[in-house]
Amino acid sequence: MVAAMATATQSSEQLHSYNPATGESIGSVPIFSAADVDAAVARARVAAQTWSTRSFRAREEELTAFRKALAASADEIAELLHRENGKPLLEGYVEVMMALSHIKHAAERAEKALAPHKVSSGVLANFRATISYHPLGVIGVIGPWNYPLFTPMGSIAYALAAGNAVVWKPSELTPLVALAIEKIAKKVFALPDLLQVVTGAGATGAALAKSAVDKIAFTGSAATGKRVMAAAAERLTPVLLELGGKDAMIIDDDADLEKAAEAAVYGGLTNAGQACISVERVYVKDTVHDKFVDEVIKQVRDLKVGGDDGHLGAMTSPQQVSIVKDHLDDAIAKGAKVHTGGPDAISGSYIQPTVLTNVDHRMKVMTEETFGPVIPIAKVASVDEAVKLANDSKYGLGSSVFAGKSARAIADRIRAGMTSVNSVMAFAGIPTLPFGGIGDSGFGRIHGDEGIREFTRVKSTAENVMSIPLNMMSFRQPKDATKRLKGMIKQLYGEGVVAKAGDFMRKLRG
Ligand code: NAD
């Protein structure tokens, strides 16, 4: 039993965290009230004021110390991820490694990504135009349970590196992981309130969305994302929404089928299919469909579910098991063929990996987020049909393509935030690539330079560097100003353009 670790709350209400594999309680944590959340945000604001004045170098040093301390605790964190989320221990370590790679990248990259830069001043050539980036202040991060460390860290690390403080509301299903991270942060950062965790369920998240934070970075379902956006609208607080997905994989007839099957099996089943960028549906060219399906089934039959060395762990919540069962029942009722697993092979929190064929878009399993270990494979007559079906979705998060020479061209036609070519999920592990979606998958980006700038306000500065006779920001104009302006309009923007704006202004200055 893990004792409650949060300290900064008066609330006596407790929330239990359970091991999904056994159903036993592995710890309890406080439920933060709205007043507790507001107090945490106020403390964060004080920390942010100091942190924002630190040099990039100084922030990088502290973030590096944080990263090293997390790496030193990798065993403890991976074990907690395993116990609290249900994922296999190996996947716990993968998650720790991915999170660390983003902390390292954000810390090292922030100075370059946020360097002020000059831009053209156009027709106002007597001005120096500069864009600069400044921390927002306090970022509220609301996280999900499927990747309790990696996912929120995609916001936390980038927000901290950009000079903000963070208040983090983890999922009620995985609060212990967050508290373990907060404990390490408090030891490492000179400002103990720089990264605070507020535990609780939806009401605590709602309180954070309504609080005086300067931005909310939310990761979770589209339904909750809408509620968060509505709550944040009260104060016009900007939001970054990383929501669900229905990622498609397209396989053309010249693809390496063994590699494609390996990717579909991993992408569909890692974390028991509970990944926002899981392969949720596969479209295969008819000429290679049967061969591909045979290869997928062969590889799936080698997998082990449960146990310390299992490839698939327990589903994190009973609600998720019910959703998966509902999608399978619906698909089977509408004609899907089950090759492995299936609804009858569900036992408690374990779902056997399920391969379906003969699926189509009348079925929930092809249109709604299943979020379980299910690989539905559809046969298509052409790549055009595959692209059309892949794009027939309200979601647009990740995607993948397996093909020969035309792979990149197919990838460009998929309407999604990210695509892996002859690979799966790779974009999430490359810290320089922005991560995020479109449509019901949300908006805004974590990771990459965009992910650092996401936690800043953009400032434009126009600096007058010399005087010119025709100053357009003044009523004190020469008598012939109208005539001169008419000439300028013709010459700069009309028929027979004679000069670029800058050249023209240089001429005007003489
Ligand atoms: P969820 O929407 O149920 O909960 C997410 C978080 O929101 C939790 O911390 C929850 O307590 C909180 N919350 C609930 N009600 C709230 C409210 N009214 N106001 C504010 N916060 C509230 O999502 P989940 O089930 O924890 O996570 C699974 C979902 O997350 C899936 O849809 C998955 O695809 C998505 N996800 C997306 C990404 C991404 O980067 N795009 C990454 C991981 C997970």
Residues whose N, C-alpha, C, O or C-beta is under 5 A from the ligand:
A	BS01	NAD	I142 G143 P144 W145 T151 K169 P170 S171 E172 G200 A201 G202 G205 A206 A209 T219 G220 S221 A222 T224 R227 V228 E242 L243 G244 G245 A275 C276 S441
